[in-house]
Amino acid sequence: MKLTVEEVRHVAALARLALTPEEEELYRGQLSAILDAIEQLKSLNTENIEPTSHATAADAPLREDVVQPCLDPDKALANAPAKVGTSFAVPSILE
């Protein structure tokens, strides 16, 4: 499906993008290719395919929740570039 430059400008306006003429032409080709790929997918027979939310039905394996001793603060801070007591020292990001 070939998009027109006017359609690309309309999409760009909806997205509040300012495009150069070169970008309009670039995106016209890219968006047209995407729409062509979607058209190919539409031609597939999915009559007997059950809808899913994931590509695979396998669940992520979970490990048992086991209580373990905490990491010693000195060991945790061994490679820290800066520390204050038993905490990491980081630059302030708020004024």
Jmol script that loads the backbone (N, CA, C; Angstrom):
load data "model"
ATOM      1  N   MET A   1       0.848  -1.172   0.000  1.00  0.00           N
ATOM      2  CA  MET A   1       0.000   0.000   0.000  1.00  0.00           C
ATOM      3  C   MET A   1       0.890   1.231   0.000  1.00  0.00           C
ATOM      4  N   LYS A   2       0.852   1.986  -1.056  1.00  0.00           N
ATOM      5  CA  LYS A   2       1.665   3.190  -1.171  1.00  0.00           C
ATOM      6  C   LYS A   2       0.964   4.357  -0.493  1.00  0.00           C
ATOM      7  N   LEU A   3       1.645   4.959   0.459  1.00  0.00           N
ATOM      8  CA  LEU A   3       1.132   6.165   1.101  1.00  0.00           C
ATOM      9  C   LEU A   3       1.522   7.385   0.276  1.00  0.00           C
ATOM     10  N   THR A   4       0.705   8.405   0.374  1.00  0.00           N
ATOM     11  CA  THR A   4       1.047   9.667  -0.273  1.00  0.00           C
ATOM     12  C   THR A   4       1.804  10.544   0.720  1.00  0.00           C
ATOM     13  N   VAL A   5       2.465  11.542   0.209  1.00  0.00           N
ATOM     14  CA  VAL A   5       3.184  12.488   1.077  1.00  0.00           C
ATOM     15  C   VAL A   5       2.188  13.212   1.973  1.00  0.00           C
ATOM     16  N   GLU A   6       0.980  13.475   1.462  1.00  0.00           N
ATOM     17  CA  GLU A   6      -0.045  14.145   2.274  1.00  0.00           C
ATOM     18  C   GLU A   6      -0.441  13.283   3.471  1.00  0.00           C
ATOM     19  N   GLU A   7      -0.531  11.958   3.259  1.00  0.00           N
ATOM     20  CA  GLU A   7      -0.866  11.059   4.366  1.00  0.00           C
ATOM     21  C   GLU A   7       0.252  11.033   5.401  1.00  0.00           C
ATOM     22  N   VAL A   8       1.492  11.054   4.943  1.00  0.00           N
ATOM     23  CA  VAL A   8       2.626  11.095   5.868  1.00  0.00           C
ATOM     24  C   VAL A   8       2.610  12.403   6.647  1.00  0.00           C
ATOM     25  N   ARG A   9       2.304  13.503   5.983  1.00  0.00           N
ATOM     26  CA  ARG A   9       2.219  14.798   6.675  1.00  0.00           C
ATOM     27  C   ARG A   9       1.105  14.781   7.717  1.00  0.00           C
ATOM     28  N   HIS A  10      -0.015  14.132   7.388  1.00  0.00           N
ATOM     29  CA  HIS A  10      -1.134  14.044   8.328  1.00  0.00           C
ATOM     30  C   HIS A  10      -0.722  13.259   9.574  1.00  0.00           C
ATOM     31  N   VAL A  11      -0.050  12.113   9.372  1.00  0.00           N
ATOM     32  CA  VAL A  11       0.419  11.302  10.500  1.00  0.00           C
ATOM     33  C   VAL A  11       1.438  12.100  11.315  1.00  0.00           C
ATOM     34  N   ALA A  12       2.326  12.801  10.644  1.00  0.00           N
ATOM     35  CA  ALA A  12       3.332  13.610  11.343  1.00  0.00           C
ATOM     36  C   ALA A  12       2.662  14.713  12.157  1.00  0.00           C
ATOM     37  N   ALA A  13       1.617  15.324  11.608  1.00  0.00           N
ATOM     38  CA  ALA A  13       0.899  16.374  12.331  1.00  0.00           C
ATOM     39  C   ALA A  13       0.213  15.793  13.565  1.00  0.00           C
ATOM     40  N   LEU A  14      -0.355  14.597  13.441  1.00  0.00           N
ATOM     41  CA  LEU A  14      -0.986  13.952  14.596  1.00  0.00           C
ATOM     42  C   LEU A  14       0.030  13.650  15.689  1.00  0.00           C
ATOM     43  N   ALA A  15       1.248  13.315  15.273  1.00  0.00           N
ATOM     44  CA  ALA A  15       2.318  13.014  16.223  1.00  0.00           C
ATOM     45  C   ALA A  15       3.084  14.271  16.625  1.00  0.00           C
ATOM     46  N   ARG A  16       2.664  15.399  16.087  1.00  0.00           N
ATOM     47  CA  ARG A  16       3.317  16.691  16.355  1.00  0.00           C
ATOM     48  C   ARG A  16       4.801  16.651  15.995  1.00  0.00           C
ATOM     49  N   LEU A  17       5.076  16.121  14.795  1.00  0.00           N
ATOM     50  CA  LEU A  17       6.440  16.050  14.282  1.00  0.00           C
ATOM     51  C   LEU A  17       6.598  17.017  13.121  1.00  0.00           C
ATOM     52  N   ALA A  18       7.716  17.695  13.089  1.00  0.00           N
ATOM     53  CA  ALA A  18       8.051  18.551  11.954  1.00  0.00           C
ATOM     54  C   ALA A  18       9.059  17.780  11.107  1.00  0.00           C
ATOM     55  N   LEU A  19       8.670  17.441   9.885  1.00  0.00           N
ATOM     56  CA  LEU A  19       9.536  16.650   9.020  1.00  0.00           C
ATOM     57  C   LEU A  19      10.045  17.477   7.853  1.00  0.00           C
ATOM     58  N   THR A  20      11.272  17.203   7.463  1.00  0.00           N
ATOM     59  CA  THR A  20      11.825  17.817   6.257  1.00  0.00           C
ATOM     60  C   THR A  20      11.261  17.044   5.058  1.00  0.00           C
ATOM     61  N   PRO A  21      11.331  17.605   3.861  1.00  0.00           N
ATOM     62  CA  PRO A  21      10.865  16.862   2.684  1.00  0.00           C
ATOM     63  C   PRO A  21      11.586  15.520   2.504  1.00  0.00           C
ATOM     64  N   GLU A  22      12.866  15.466   2.856  1.00  0.00           N
ATOM     65  CA  GLU A  22      13.614  14.216   2.755  1.00  0.00           C
ATOM     66  C   GLU A  22      13.068  13.182   3.741  1.00  0.00           C
ATOM     67  N   GLU A  23      12.764  13.627   4.971  1.00  0.00           N
ATOM     68  CA  GLU A  23      12.206  12.724   5.976  1.00  0.00           C
ATOM     69  C   GLU A  23      10.814  12.251   5.566  1.00  0.00           C
ATOM     70  N   GLU A  24      10.009  13.140   4.986  1.00  0.00           N
ATOM     71  CA  GLU A  24       8.682  12.746   4.512  1.00  0.00           C
ATOM     72  C   GLU A  24       8.787  11.617   3.498  1.00  0.00           C
ATOM     73  N   GLU A  25       9.744  11.728   2.596  1.00  0.00           N
ATOM     74  CA  GLU A  25       9.923  10.701   1.571  1.00  0.00           C
ATOM     75  C   GLU A  25      10.451   9.405   2.192  1.00  0.00           C
ATOM     76  N   LEU A  26      11.372   9.516   3.133  1.00  0.00           N
ATOM     77  CA  LEU A  26      11.914   8.349   3.823  1.00  0.00           C
ATOM     78  C   LEU A  26      10.804   7.611   4.566  1.00  0.00           C
ATOM     79  N   TYR A  27      10.022   8.343   5.357  1.00  0.00           N
ATOM     80  CA  TYR A  27       8.962   7.728   6.147  1.00  0.00           C
ATOM     81  C   TYR A  27       7.818   7.235   5.271  1.00  0.00           C
ATOM     82  N   ARG A  28       7.607   7.854   4.140  1.00  0.00           N
ATOM     83  CA  ARG A  28       6.576   7.379   3.215  1.00  0.00           C
ATOM     84  C   ARG A  28       6.908   5.951   2.778  1.00  0.00           C
ATOM     85  N   GLY A  29       8.171   5.715   2.437  1.00  0.00           N
ATOM     86  CA  GLY A  29       8.601   4.372   2.047  1.00  0.00           C
ATOM     87  C   GLY A  29       8.537   3.384   3.200  1.00  0.00           C
ATOM     88  N   GLN A  30       8.991   3.810   4.378  1.00  0.00           N
ATOM     89  CA  GLN A  30       9.001   2.916   5.532  1.00  0.00           C
ATOM     90  C   GLN A  30       7.588   2.563   5.984  1.00  0.00           C
ATOM     91  N   LEU A  31       6.714   3.560   6.077  1.00  0.00           N
ATOM     92  CA  LEU A  31       5.338   3.300   6.501  1.00  0.00           C
ATOM     93  C   LEU A  31       4.594   2.457   5.466  1.00  0.00           C
ATOM     94  N   SER A  32       4.863   2.693   4.202  1.00  0.00           N
ATOM     95  CA  SER A  32       4.247   1.878   3.148  1.00  0.00           C
ATOM     96  C   SER A  32       4.671   0.419   3.277  1.00  0.00           C
ATOM     97  N   ALA A  33       5.944   0.176   3.581  1.00  0.00           N
ATOM     98  CA  ALA A  33       6.445  -1.193   3.748  1.00  0.00           C
ATOM     99  C   ALA A  33       5.786  -1.863   4.953  1.00  0.00           C
ATOM    100  N   ILE A  34       5.582  -1.104   6.028  1.00  0.00           N
ATOM    101  CA  ILE A  34       4.918  -1.656   7.211  1.00  0.00           C
ATOM    102  C   ILE A  34       3.480  -2.046   6.871  1.00  0.00           C
ATOM    103  N   LEU A  35       2.777  -1.171   6.172  1.00  0.00           N
ATOM    104  CA  LEU A  35       1.396  -1.472   5.800  1.00  0.00           C
ATOM    105  C   LEU A  35       1.324  -2.654   4.841  1.00  0.00           C
ATOM    106  N   ASP A  36       2.304  -2.808   3.954  1.00  0.00           N
ATOM    107  CA  ASP A  36       2.357  -3.965   3.064  1.00  0.00           C
ATOM    108  C   ASP A  36       2.533  -5.252   3.866  1.00  0.00           C
ATOM    109  N   ALA A  37       3.377  -5.217   4.879  1.00  0.00           N
ATOM    110  CA  ALA A  37       3.594  -6.393   5.725  1.00  0.00           C
ATOM    111  C   ALA A  37       2.320  -6.756   6.475  1.00  0.00           C
ATOM    112  N   ILE A  38       1.591  -5.765   6.935  1.00  0.00           N
ATOM    113  CA  ILE A  38       0.326  -6.019   7.629  1.00  0.00           C
ATOM    114  C   ILE A  38      -0.690  -6.635   6.673  1.00  0.00           C
ATOM    115  N   GLU A  39      -0.712  -6.177   5.438  1.00  0.00           N
ATOM    116  CA  GLU A  39      -1.613  -6.761   4.441  1.00  0.00           C
ATOM    117  C   GLU A  39      -1.296  -8.235   4.218  1.00  0.00           C
ATOM    118  N   GLN A  40      -0.010  -8.583   4.207  1.00  0.00           N
ATOM    119  CA  GLN A  40       0.376  -9.989   4.060  1.00  0.00           C
ATOM    120  C   GLN A  40      -0.131 -10.805   5.243  1.00  0.00           C
ATOM    121  N   LEU A  41      -0.028 -10.248   6.449  1.00  0.00           N
ATOM    122  CA  LEU A  41      -0.507 -10.960   7.631  1.00  0.00           C
ATOM    123  C   LEU A  41      -2.016 -11.153   7.588  1.00  0.00           C
ATOM    124  N   LYS A  42      -2.735 -10.183   7.028  1.00  0.00           N
ATOM    125  CA  LYS A  42      -4.188 -10.282   6.939  1.00  0.00           C
ATOM    126  C   LYS A  42      -4.616 -11.452   6.060  1.00  0.00           C
ATOM    127  N   SER A  43      -3.768 -11.861   5.130  1.00  0.00           N
ATOM    128  CA  SER A  43      -4.133 -12.932   4.212  1.00  0.00           C
ATOM    129  C   SER A  43      -4.003 -14.320   4.847  1.00  0.00           C
ATOM    130  N   LEU A  44      -3.408 -14.409   6.038  1.00  0.00           N
ATOM    131  CA  LEU A  44      -3.241 -15.700   6.704  1.00  0.00           C
ATOM    132  C   LEU A  44      -4.567 -16.185   7.271  1.00  0.00           C
ATOM    133  N   ASN A  45      -4.794 -17.489   7.195  1.00  0.00           N
ATOM    134  CA  ASN A  45      -5.998 -18.089   7.761  1.00  0.00           C
ATOM    135  C   ASN A  45      -5.761 -18.354   9.242  1.00  0.00           C
ATOM    136  N   THR A  46      -6.437 -17.629  10.099  1.00  0.00           N
ATOM    137  CA  THR A  46      -6.298 -17.793  11.547  1.00  0.00           C
ATOM    138  C   THR A  46      -7.589 -18.316  12.167  1.00  0.00           C
ATOM    139  N   GLU A  47      -8.403 -18.942  11.346  1.00  0.00           N
ATOM    140  CA  GLU A  47      -9.711 -19.433  11.782  1.00  0.00           C
ATOM    141  C   GLU A  47      -9.608 -20.343  13.004  1.00  0.00           C
ATOM    142  N   ASN A  48      -8.673 -21.299  12.993  1.00  0.00           N
ATOM    143  CA  ASN A  48      -8.567 -22.281  14.076  1.00  0.00           C
ATOM    144  C   ASN A  48      -7.441 -21.966  15.059  1.00  0.00           C
ATOM    145  N   ILE A  49      -6.992 -20.740  15.070  1.00  0.00           N
ATOM    146  CA  ILE A  49      -5.918 -20.337  15.981  1.00  0.00           C
ATOM    147  C   ILE A  49      -6.547 -19.627  17.180  1.00  0.00           C
ATOM    148  N   GLU A  50      -6.241 -20.140  18.367  1.00  0.00           N
ATOM    149  CA  GLU A  50      -6.796 -19.542  19.584  1.00  0.00           C
ATOM    150  C   GLU A  50      -6.033 -18.256  19.928  1.00  0.00           C
ATOM    151  N   PRO A  51      -6.749 -17.187  20.261  1.00  0.00           N
ATOM    152  CA  PRO A  51      -6.065 -15.933  20.622  1.00  0.00           C
ATOM    153  C   PRO A  51      -5.198 -16.120  21.868  1.00  0.00           C
ATOM    154  N   THR A  52      -4.042 -15.480  21.863  1.00  0.00           N
ATOM    155  CA  THR A  52      -3.131 -15.552  23.008  1.00  0.00           C
ATOM    156  C   THR A  52      -2.586 -14.169  23.310  1.00  0.00           C
ATOM    157  N   SER A  53      -2.054 -14.022  24.496  1.00  0.00           N
ATOM    158  CA  SER A  53      -1.416 -12.757  24.858  1.00  0.00           C
ATOM    159  C   SER A  53       0.105 -12.860  24.793  1.00  0.00           C
ATOM    160  N   HIS A  54       0.607 -14.100  24.634  1.00  0.00           N
ATOM    161  CA  HIS A  54       2.045 -14.333  24.549  1.00  0.00           C
ATOM    162  C   HIS A  54       2.335 -15.280  23.386  1.00  0.00           C
ATOM    163  N   ALA A  55       3.544 -15.228  22.897  1.00  0.00           N
ATOM    164  CA  ALA A  55       3.933 -16.083  21.780  1.00  0.00           C
ATOM    165  C   ALA A  55       4.049 -17.545  22.189  1.00  0.00           C
ATOM    166  N   THR A  56       4.405 -17.793  23.446  1.00  0.00           N
ATOM    167  CA  THR A  56       4.516 -19.172  23.924  1.00  0.00           C
ATOM    168  C   THR A  56       3.598 -19.363  25.119  1.00  0.00           C
ATOM    169  N   ALA A  57       3.184 -20.591  25.329  1.00  0.00           N
ATOM    170  CA  ALA A  57       2.278 -20.889  26.445  1.00  0.00           C
ATOM    171  C   ALA A  57       3.036 -21.211  27.727  1.00  0.00           C
ATOM    172  N   ALA A  58       4.350 -21.324  27.657  1.00  0.00           N
ATOM    173  CA  ALA A  58       5.142 -21.698  28.824  1.00  0.00           C
ATOM    174  C   ALA A  58       5.184 -20.566  29.841  1.00  0.00           C
ATOM    175  N   ASP A  59       5.026 -20.947  31.102  1.00  0.00           N
ATOM    176  CA  ASP A  59       5.167 -19.976  32.188  1.00  0.00           C
ATOM    177  C   ASP A  59       6.630 -19.850  32.564  1.00  0.00           C
ATOM    178  N   ALA A  60       6.981 -18.710  33.093  1.00  0.00           N
ATOM    179  CA  ALA A  60       8.361 -18.506  33.535  1.00  0.00           C
ATOM    180  C   ALA A  60       8.610 -19.371  34.768  1.00  0.00           C
ATOM    181  N   PRO A  61       9.707 -20.119  34.780  1.00  0.00           N
ATOM    182  CA  PRO A  61       9.985 -20.951  35.954  1.00  0.00           C
ATOM    183  C   PRO A  61      10.351 -20.067  37.143  1.00  0.00           C
ATOM    184  N   LEU A  62       9.808 -20.401  38.295  1.00  0.00           N
ATOM    185  CA  LEU A  62      10.091 -19.636  39.503  1.00  0.00           C
ATOM    186  C   LEU A  62      10.840 -20.522  40.484  1.00  0.00           C
ATOM    187  N   ARG A  63      11.755 -19.936  41.196  1.00  0.00           N
ATOM    188  CA  ARG A  63      12.490 -20.696  42.204  1.00  0.00           C
ATOM    189  C   ARG A  63      11.759 -20.569  43.542  1.00  0.00           C
ATOM    190  N   GLU A  64      12.044 -21.459  44.427  1.00  0.00           N
ATOM    191  CA  GLU A  64      11.475 -21.398  45.762  1.00  0.00           C
ATOM    192  C   GLU A  64      11.995 -20.160  46.477  1.00  0.00           C
ATOM    193  N   ASP A  65      11.156 -19.525  47.248  1.00  0.00           N
ATOM    194  CA  ASP A  65      11.537 -18.354  48.024  1.00  0.00           C
ATOM    195  C   ASP A  65      12.180 -18.840  49.319  1.00  0.00           C
ATOM    196  N   VAL A  66      13.497 -18.688  49.400  1.00  0.00           N
ATOM    197  CA  VAL A  66      14.244 -19.198  50.547  1.00  0.00           C
ATOM    198  C   VAL A  66      14.900 -18.025  51.268  1.00  0.00           C
ATOM    199  N   VAL A  67      14.740 -17.984  52.571  1.00  0.00           N
ATOM    200  CA  VAL A  67      15.375 -16.939  53.372  1.00  0.00           C
ATOM    201  C   VAL A  67      16.867 -17.229  53.435  1.00  0.00           C
ATOM    202  N   GLN A  68      17.675 -16.189  53.132  1.00  0.00           N
ATOM    203  CA  GLN A  68      19.123 -16.325  53.162  1.00  0.00           C
ATOM    204  C   GLN A  68      19.696 -15.157  53.950  1.00  0.00           C
ATOM    205  N   PRO A  69      20.902 -15.315  54.475  1.00  0.00           N
ATOM    206  CA  PRO A  69      21.501 -14.205  55.218  1.00  0.00           C
ATOM    207  C   PRO A  69      21.800 -13.019  54.284  1.00  0.00           C
ATOM    208  N   CYS A  70      21.705 -11.831  54.847  1.00  0.00           N
ATOM    209  CA  CYS A  70      21.983 -10.610  54.082  1.00  0.00           C
ATOM    210  C   CYS A  70      23.470 -10.503  53.770  1.00  0.00           C
ATOM    211  N   LEU A  71      23.776  -9.740  52.719  1.00  0.00           N
ATOM    212  CA  LEU A  71      25.160  -9.474  52.352  1.00  0.00           C
ATOM    213  C   LEU A  71      25.745  -8.508  53.381  1.00  0.00           C
ATOM    214  N   ASP A  72      26.926  -8.799  53.834  1.00  0.00           N
ATOM    215  CA  ASP A  72      27.607  -7.941  54.805  1.00  0.00           C
ATOM    216  C   ASP A  72      27.825  -6.560  54.196  1.00  0.00           C
ATOM    217  N   PRO A  73      27.472  -5.460  54.897  1.00  0.00           N
ATOM    218  CA  PRO A  73      27.620  -4.109  54.340  1.00  0.00           C
ATOM    219  C   PRO A  73      29.039  -3.793  53.860  1.00  0.00           C
ATOM    220  N   ASP A  74      30.053  -4.229  54.589  1.00  0.00           N
ATOM    221  CA  ASP A  74      31.431  -3.958  54.160  1.00  0.00           C
ATOM    222  C   ASP A  74      31.743  -4.640  52.834  1.00  0.00           C
ATOM    223  N   LYS A  75      31.231  -5.853  52.653  1.00  0.00           N
ATOM    224  CA  LYS A  75      31.447  -6.577  51.409  1.00  0.00           C
ATOM    225  C   LYS A  75      30.664  -5.922  50.269  1.00  0.00           C
ATOM    226  N   ALA A  76      29.438  -5.471  50.557  1.00  0.00           N
ATOM    227  CA  ALA A  76      28.613  -4.825  49.535  1.00  0.00           C
ATOM    228  C   ALA A  76      29.241  -3.513  49.069  1.00  0.00           C
ATOM    229  N   LEU A  77      29.892  -2.803  49.986  1.00  0.00           N
ATOM    230  CA  LEU A  77      30.474  -1.491  49.672  1.00  0.00           C
ATOM    231  C   LEU A  77      31.946  -1.566  49.277  1.00  0.00           C
ATOM    232  N   ALA A  78      32.497  -2.763  49.168  1.00  0.00           N
ATOM    233  CA  ALA A  78      33.930  -2.915  48.913  1.00  0.00           C
ATOM    234  C   ALA A  78      34.387  -2.198  47.650  1.00  0.00           C
ATOM    235  N   ASN A  79      33.600  -2.191  46.590  1.00  0.00           N
ATOM    236  CA  ASN A  79      33.998  -1.557  45.330  1.00  0.00           C
ATOM    237  C   ASN A  79      33.303  -0.224  45.083  1.00  0.00           C
ATOM    238  N   ALA A  80      32.597   0.271  46.067  1.00  0.00           N
ATOM    239  CA  ALA A  80      31.894   1.548  45.900  1.00  0.00           C
ATOM    240  C   ALA A  80      32.898   2.688  45.801  1.00  0.00           C
ATOM    241  N   PRO A  81      32.700   3.604  44.848  1.00  0.00           N
ATOM    242  CA  PRO A  81      33.625   4.735  44.739  1.00  0.00           C
ATOM    243  C   PRO A  81      33.526   5.687  45.925  1.00  0.00           C
ATOM    244  N   ALA A  82      32.361   5.744  46.559  1.00  0.00           N
ATOM    245  CA  ALA A  82      32.186   6.606  47.725  1.00  0.00           C
ATOM    246  C   ALA A  82      31.123   5.991  48.626  1.00  0.00           C
ATOM    247  N   LYS A  83      31.318   6.123  49.943  1.00  0.00           N
ATOM    248  CA  LYS A  83      30.339   5.589  50.882  1.00  0.00           C
ATOM    249  C   LYS A  83      30.248   6.503  52.094  1.00  0.00           C
ATOM    250  N   VAL A  84      29.087   6.423  52.745  1.00  0.00           N
ATOM    251  CA  VAL A  84      28.842   7.160  53.974  1.00  0.00           C
ATOM    252  C   VAL A  84      28.321   6.144  54.980  1.00  0.00           C
ATOM    253  N   GLY A  85      29.132   5.807  55.969  1.00  0.00           N
ATOM    254  CA  GLY A  85      28.743   4.781  56.932  1.00  0.00           C
ATOM    255  C   GLY A  85      28.557   3.458  56.216  1.00  0.00           C
ATOM    256  N   THR A  86      27.348   2.903  56.278  1.00  0.00           N
ATOM    257  CA  THR A  86      27.058   1.636  55.617  1.00  0.00           C
ATOM    258  C   THR A  86      26.175   1.833  54.382  1.00  0.00           C
ATOM    259  N   SER A  87      26.268   3.024  53.752  1.00  0.00           N
ATOM    260  CA  SER A  87      25.442   3.329  52.579  1.00  0.00           C
ATOM    261  C   SER A  87      26.320   3.812  51.425  1.00  0.00           C
ATOM    262  N   PHE A  88      25.820   3.657  50.215  1.00  0.00           N
ATOM    263  CA  PHE A  88      26.478   4.213  49.032  1.00  0.00           C
ATOM    264  C   PHE A  88      26.301   5.719  49.057  1.00  0.00           C
ATOM    265  N   ALA A  89      27.348   6.462  48.709  1.00  0.00           N
ATOM    266  CA  ALA A  89      27.259   7.903  48.572  1.00  0.00           C
ATOM    267  C   ALA A  89      27.087   8.211  47.080  1.00  0.00           C
ATOM    268  N   VAL A  90      26.027   8.949  46.749  1.00  0.00           N
ATOM    269  CA  VAL A  90      25.758   9.310  45.365  1.00  0.00           C
ATOM    270  C   VAL A  90      25.574  10.809  45.251  1.00  0.00           C
ATOM    271  N   PRO A  91      25.835  11.377  44.073  1.00  0.00           N
ATOM    272  CA  PRO A  91      25.655  12.815  43.911  1.00  0.00           C
ATOM    273  C   PRO A  91      24.189  13.198  44.076  1.00  0.00           C
ATOM    274  N   SER A  92      23.959  14.362  44.641  1.00  0.00           N
ATOM    275  CA  SER A  92      22.608  14.871  44.799  1.00  0.00           C
ATOM    276  C   SER A  92      22.048  15.257  43.428  1.00  0.00           C
ATOM    277  N   ILE A  93      20.798  14.890  43.168  1.00  0.00           N
ATOM    278  CA  ILE A  93      20.177  15.247  41.881  1.00  0.00           C
ATOM    279  C   ILE A  93      19.068  16.266  42.048  1.00  0.00           C
ATOM    280  N   LEU A  94      18.751  16.610  43.274  1.00  0.00           N
ATOM    281  CA  LEU A  94      17.710  17.607  43.552  1.00  0.00           C
ATOM    282  C   LEU A  94      18.353  18.888  44.026  1.00  0.00           C
ATOM    283  N   GLU A  95      17.742  19.984  43.671  1.00  0.00           N
ATOM    284  CA  GLU A  95      18.288  21.275  44.096  1.00  0.00           C
ATOM    285  C   GLU A  95      17.837  21.618  45.481  1.00  0.00           C
TER     286      GLU A  95
END
end "model"
wireframe off; spacefill off
backbone 0.3
color backbone group
